[in-house]
Amino acid sequence: MDEFENAMLHQVLSVPELLEEVYPDVEPQVRYVMTTPEIYSVKKVVLTGCGDGYAACLTAKRTFEKFLQIPIEVVEPLSLSRYYQMKWVGESPCDPLVIAFSNSGRVTRVVEAVKRMRLHKAMTIAVTSNPDSPLAKTAEKVIIPSIPKFENAPGIRSYAVLQMVVYLLAVRMGEVRLKYTMEQANMYRRELKCLPKEFLNNADRICALALEAAKQFKEAGSAEMIGCGADYGTAWYAHEKMYEAVGLPAVYSDSENWFHVNYFARDIKQILTMVFASKEDEAHSRTCELIERLNQMGRDFILITDDESLQAKYRFLMPASDTCLFQPVAAYMVPALIAGYLTVLREETYSRGFEGIWKEEKGMYSTTVSETVLMD
Ligand SMILES: O=P(O)(O)OC[C@H]1O[C@](O)(CO)[C@@H](O)[C@@H]1O
């Protein structure tokens, strides 16, 4: 398998050790970022970020909802900064709580969104690994994970850490608001670290299956990533990696929407379909119907699930968890591995090497070069 080695594979395999290393630093930061009265006064949480940060927020939304039982919104930074209804923002202290995720802390739209929310007296927390970044300087509070340098690849290690932080925030807020015991909270914390490790216990078999799947879909012309609830966030992450790593157009969807839209695709052999199916998800029955239909249509697809009763040509079984809420902390490794193998098989360069038409000359508009507009 040596000829298929790649940086994404290396990043995935490094995650368990990375989380062990980062946890003792980030857990106390999460624990003390807000006081108990602040945590109690939050009436709504708004999670935001671009790219990986956005995907991490989507995966954690259900956990926040279940743990806190208050409204939780995942809002894209563009919506937050340009369209968000400000009438009720800052009506009372810490309301809403806005948590913004950006590994670099340099993405203009995230900074702009936080600036606007802070001006309107929302409580703002930035999660970024760059303490000197514009985002860190804009938010009222910061959490700064330090992620040891590694071989470059489209975000896997940084995603693992952002995800750990967003879930830890939910666990801490639920613990302080007495939604469960301290023991329960610690069990959740342990699970966040253990699930990726457990999934990779049999790394050789998983990598071999991922490579086999990548070989089958080597010539794919597009990809569709399907998931509901927390899995929707993983589907979002998966579609993003297909673009970044492979340069492959990809869409994300939930199981219901698949029946209405994606179902009608003609050239099924050209589509790389990936389905995320956590058995405790509230929409699992609909995802099972989708899987049955895919099998009836004779479609080959990649399935990532903790439900042993489900079948697919390429099935990745996720470790069982006590909470059944944290499947996304391991599930994203499958699309990351497959994207990594596809880049090798297609002789692609991550992010097209930012060369040719992708080259960002000084001053060209990009994720970090954009006019800041501050709306009322
Ligand atoms: O705000 P961040 O986390 O620095 O993200 C910047 C870029 O990194 C990614 O999240 C991952 O490569 C991209 O999607 C995004 O454009």
The ligand as a MOL file (V3000), in Angstrom:
LIG
                    3D

  0  0  0     0  0            999 V3000
M  V30 BEGIN CTAB
M  V30 COUNTS 16 16 0 0 0
M  V30 BEGIN ATOM
M  V30 1 O -11.4220 29.6710 9.0730 0
M  V30 2 P -10.4110 28.5600 8.9100 0
M  V30 3 O -10.7080 27.4210 9.8400 0
M  V30 4 O -9.0210 29.0460 9.0290 0
M  V30 5 O -10.6550 27.9690 7.4700 0
M  V30 6 C -10.0680 28.4120 6.3530 0
M  V30 7 C -10.1500 27.3460 5.2950 0
M  V30 8 O -9.8440 26.0620 5.8610 0
M  V30 9 C -10.8440 25.1190 5.5650 0
M  V30 10 O -11.7890 25.0550 6.5920 0
M  V30 11 C -10.2140 23.7490 5.4120 0
M  V30 12 O -9.1980 23.6910 4.5150 0
M  V30 13 C -11.4930 25.7160 4.3430 0
M  V30 14 O -12.7230 25.1910 4.0770 0
M  V30 15 C -11.5050 27.1720 4.6540 0
M  V30 16 O -11.6630 27.9260 3.4980 0
M  V30 END ATOM
M  V30 BEGIN BOND
M  V30 1 2 1 2
M  V30 2 1 2 3
M  V30 3 1 2 4
M  V30 4 1 2 5
M  V30 5 1 5 6
M  V30 6 1 6 7
M  V30 7 1 7 8
M  V30 8 1 7 15
M  V30 9 1 8 9
M  V30 10 1 9 10
M  V30 11 1 9 11
M  V30 12 1 9 13
M  V30 13 1 11 12
M  V30 14 1 13 14
M  V30 15 1 13 15
M  V30 16 1 15 16
M  V30 END BOND
M  V30 END CTAB
M  END
